Amino acid sequence: MYESIIQPPAQRFIKSLKKQEQTKLLDSIEELEKNPRLGKELKGKLMGLRSLRVDTEEETYRIIYKVEDIKLIVLVLQAGYREDIYKKRISHK
């Protein structure tokens, strides 16, 4: 099983949400530990990253992450609302 590491930008976003929404995103990250290929591969500038869609009763979110197979790590780089997640600066080098 993989270990998840949530980077500060994603942590800040998740903490800003209502408790129920936080739980849904954190549960989704936990699922990534079991199946890191759950999300879709991204293209273009974000090639090498993956995106997981998370639907709640109120919103649709995206979790942007990188799988590091050698270290067995899912590195959660960013989380946000579907409509603006791809506008955020995402560093993955």
C-alpha positions in Angstrom: 0.0 0.0 0.0 1.1 3.5 -0.8 1.5 6.4 1.7 -0.1 9.7 1.0 1.7 13.0 1.7 -0.5 16.1 1.4 1.5 19.3 0.5 0.7 22.6 2.2 -1.4 24.1 -0.6 -3.7 21.1 -0.6 -3.8 21.0 3.2 -4.8 24.7 3.4 -7.6 24.2 0.9 -9.0 21.1 2.6 -8.9 22.8 6.0 -10.9 25.7 4.6 -13.9 23.4 3.8 -16.8 22.3 6.0 -16.1 19.2 8.1 -18.3 16.9 5.8 -16.4 18.1 2.7 -13.0 17.7 4.4 -13.9 14.1 5.3 -15.0 13.3 1.7 -11.7 14.6 0.3 -9.6 12.9 2.9 -11.5 9.6 2.3 -10.7 10.0 -1.4 -7.0 10.5 -0.6 -7.1 7.3 1.5 -8.5 5.5 -1.5 -5.5 6.7 -3.6 -3.3 4.9 -1.1 -4.9 1.6 -2.1 -5.2 2.4 -5.8 -3.0 5.3 -6.9 -4.0 4.9 -10.5 -7.6 5.8 -9.7 -7.5 9.3 -11.2 -6.9 10.3 -14.8 -3.5 11.1 -16.3 -3.1 14.7 -17.0 -1.6 16.1 -20.3 0.3 19.2 -21.4 2.1 21.2 -18.7 0.8 18.8 -16.1 2.0 15.6 -17.7 3.2 13.2 -15.1 0.4 14.1 -12.7 -3.0 12.7 -12.1 -6.4 14.2 -11.2 -9.1 12.6 -9.1 -12.6 13.9 -9.3 -14.4 14.1 -5.9 -18.2 14.7 -6.0 -20.0 15.9 -2.8 -23.5 17.0 -2.3 -22.4 20.6 -2.6 -19.4 20.7 -5.0 -17.2 18.9 -7.4 -13.5 19.0 -6.4 -10.3 17.8 -8.0 -7.2 16.4 -6.3 -4.0 16.8 -8.3 -1.4 14.3 -7.3 1.8 12.5 -8.3 2.5 8.8 -7.9 6.1 8.0 -6.9 6.2 4.2 -7.4 9.8 3.7 -6.2 9.0 5.3 -2.8 5.4 4.0 -2.7 4.1 7.6 -2.2 1.0 9.4 -3.4 2.1 13.1 -3.3 -1.0 15.3 -3.1 0.0 18.6 -4.6 -3.2 20.6 -4.9 -6.9 20.3 -4.1 -9.6 22.7 -5.3 -12.8 23.4 -7.0 -13.2 21.9 -10.4 -13.7 25.2 -12.1 -10.4 26.8 -10.9 -8.0 24.0 -9.9 -6.2 24.0 -13.3 -5.6 27.8 -13.0 -3.6 27.4 -9.8 0.2 27.1 -9.9 1.1 23.5 -9.4 4.8 22.7 -8.9 5.7 19.1 -9.6 9.3 19.0 -10.6 
